[in-house]
Every structure is written in structure tokens, then in C-alpha cells.
Amino acid sequence: MFKYLSFFGAFIFFLAACSKKADDTPLTTIPERLELSPATTSVVVGGTTTFSVTFFNNTGQLAAVPAGIVWTSMNTNIATVNQQGMVTGVAAGQTSIRVSYNSISATALITVTAANVPERLEISSTTTTVVAGASTTFTLTYFNNQGVAAPVPPGVDWSSLNNGVATVNQQGLVTGVAPGQASIRATLNAISATALITVTSPTVLERLEISPGNTSILAAGTATFTLTYYNNQGVVAPVPAGVIWNSMNTAAATVNQQGVATGVAAGQTNIQATVNSLTATASLTVTANNQLATVTLTPSTMLELNLNQVSAVSATGRNSNGDIINGLVFTWASSDNSLVTVDNTGMVRGVGYGTTTVTATAASITSPPLMVQVIRSGTFNGSFNSAGQAKLKIENGVLKLETSANFSVSSGAPDLRIYLSNSTSSISNAVEVATLNQRSGAQTWNVPATNAGGQPVTITSYPFVLVWCRQFGGNYGHVVLP
């Protein structure tokens, strides 16, 4: 039995010894590491490629890539890399791409080769549709022979393949002309790009425009309004027939159907033109015209007075429209007060024989001169049905005898002559003025400067005008001169 106890004790000791050895042995550890894939690759200038990264932990086991890794290009002039491992070729050459985490890193080689692609142009626009009359701008992008966008070289030529639909200037500004489609082309050396533009009709309402839109005239003045019609494409077109013109205040102004407005009185109105369902309105202000333009006299050309006779002359002031201006104060003047005087009311008096003028002035505007003649005149009376008037007057220093338009005398008597005489029954010492060849109507004769005795003949020398039959004698009519 002892034998068996000894064997059992030895077995327990062995088990205890084995157990102790297993607990005391340390575990095996290795450095963490990163790996890049692929280890080497290439990309063209402007192209991209993406590296992948693998992480091995300190037991050598593949594990999730820790957060916080950093990507770096050793030469960013050759290639760049973002933090997702995407590499972009910049220029031909080689560089290393590194990924780092804490104190570990991995590196891969990237070779960048020159792109072998044709140069090209691309046209872009915010819109490919434009309304007729409107504009949009096309922009141009240039890709060089490495396939990289670069500044557009000078010398680009823009053209429209259908100028009837759209035009384009050398800055790429496209203008719609008429509905349709046109290709817009940009050409540089041997390369070109084309874009299509669609031109649509304007979606606008017809309208009328009246001009001037706001104007003013004087009372009795006129203003002409004109209409412009825009059709449903926004294009100026002939004004439709049937336009109706109206003034909204005819007390201020009226308007005819040709668009001519006439001022009536000071005030304001709107001038309205209507055709179909379209209306246009303009504002018109009418102002009173108190600006004196002319002064006229009545009578206007000739006034004849006997000595000491008084006659009224009136003055009227008018504006540029011919309207009478009331309330004016006139200053009157005679050019020779020894012949004619005039007071401040326009009363003219003959004070001496001869011819002079009278004027009226207001606000520095003077009337045309009124000729005033101080004369001797009277009515024919006597036998043989004589009628009418005779007058003796001085014109330009010459004494003249005149008969009126209604003058008449018997046509039966022979050798009738007209005299200035001192008697109605004799021509002794009379001055023969003329042979009366015409027995009626207005006639004028110059009076001889002297009588038979050589004495001067003046306007006051004789008291009668006498129609006398020289052959048989006899008074056929006479005038008593005052």
C-alpha cells in the first residue's frame, strides 16, 4: 500500500510542476504596421487613382484601420493626395505617397505621365433658351493637351450659324432675334465647340404708349400726341385702326381724333387713347397765357379828322395765341403834337392840318403806327344831282383833293371841271384842279402849288370845292370846307 501511495504522490507533484510552467511563460508580441496597395502604380496628368491601406495590430492580425491616419505626397508638384487616399496627377514625374499613424507609416510609389489627349473647347450656359429681343451669355472652357482646364487662349471667334434667329458678339453674348433655333460656335485655331440656342416668342401683352406722357400748353395753344403700338411679341407695329381719343376734362382742353389737343382754360386733364381693349393716357396741363405778344389799334391803318374833331382809338393786347389780355394799361403817343394830340384813353384830336401817326404801348410792346390825317372835308350839295364827299388834305407835303367812292355828278353837262374857289357862283380867282373826265367814283388830284396870281395855294386858302361847267358856266355841285 505504501507503494501505491508513493506513486500517487509523485503523480500529483508532476501535475503541479506542469501547471506552474504554463502560467509563467510570457505571450509573443510584434510591432503594429501599415501596408499600401498597390505598392507602385501610375496615373496621367490630371487623372486620379486611389490607394488602399491595411492595418496589422501588435499580434500580427489584420484589424480595422484606426482613425487619424494621415496621407502625404512627398512632392505635390508631381501629385497630390487627399485624406481618403485619392491621388491626382499634377505633372509628369515620380513621387512617394505616404500614410502615417502614430509612429508607423507605409509608402507607395506613384508615376505621373503626360496625358496624350487633344485640346478641346466646351461651351456652357445657364440657359439654352432665350426670348426674342433678350440676351444670354455663353461661357467657354478650354482643356489643354494634358486634358486639364486652363485659361482660354486669345483669338477665339464666336459666330452664329443663323443670324436671323440669334446673333452673338465676341464676348459670347447671344441675343435672340426671332423664334427658332441657331447653333452658336466658338472656334480657336483648329478646334471648335457648338451649342444650340432656342429663341422663343416673347410672352408679353399688347400695349399702347402715348407721347408726350406729360406736357403743358397755354390756353388756346395746341399739343399733338402720338401713339406707339407694341404687338404680342413686344415688337413695334402699326397702330390698329379705330383709335378713339378723349379728353377727361373738356373744360380744360379738348382733343380731336388726330390726337391734337387744344387748351380751353387753365386746368388739368388726361388725354386718353383707346383701341380695342388697349388704353394709353397722358397728362395735360393748361395754363393761362398772360404774356403780351402784340398790341393793335382800331382803326388800324388810317384815321381822318377835321380840324378840332375828336375821335376815339382803341388798343387791344393779345398773347401769342391771339387771345385778348384784359387789364392792360396803355401809354399813348403822337409823333407830332402840333398836328394831332392823344390822351391816355386814346382820344385823338386834330389840332393842325397835316399827317402824323399815333401809337399805343403796353409792357414794352408798341402797336404798329396809326396814320392820322387832319383834313378839310364836306358833302356835295347843289343842283344836277351831285352827291358824295370831297376832302382836301396834305400828304408828304403835297396838297391833294379827293372825291369819295360814292361821289357822282350829272353826266349831261359838257366840260365839267373841279375847282378850289372862294365862291359857289363864280370861278373868279379860283384854282382849277382838274377836268372832271369821270363823273363818279373816288378820284385824287394834286392841287397846283400856286393860283393864277402866283400866290401859294394852301389847305386853308379856299372855303369851297366847286364843280363848274367851264363851257357854259354854272355850279353843278359844291362842298363847303370847314
Secondary structure, DSSP 4 states (H G I P E B T S, - for coil): -HHHHHHHHHHHHHHHHHHHHHHTSPPP----EEEEESSEEEEEBT-EEE-EEEEE-TTS-EEPPPTT-EEEES-TTTEEE-TTSEEEE-SSEEEEEEEEETTEEEEEEEEEE------EEEEE-S-SEEETT-EEE-EEEEE-TTS-EEPPPS--EEEES-TTTEEE-TT-EEEE-SSEEEEEEEEETTEEEEEEEEEE------EEEEESSEEEEETT-EEE-EEEEE-TTS-EEPPPS--EEEES-TTTEEE-TTSEEEE-SSEEEEEEEEETTEEEEEEEEEE------EEEEES-SEEEEETT-EEE-EEEEE-TTSPBPPS---EEEES-TTTEEE-TT-EEEE-SSEEEEEEEEETTEEPPPEEEEEEEEEE-BSSTT-BSEEEEEEETTEEEEEE-TT-B--SSSSSEEEEEES-SS--TT-EEEEE--SSBS-EEEEPPSB-TTSPBP-TTS-SEEEEEETTT--EEEEEE--
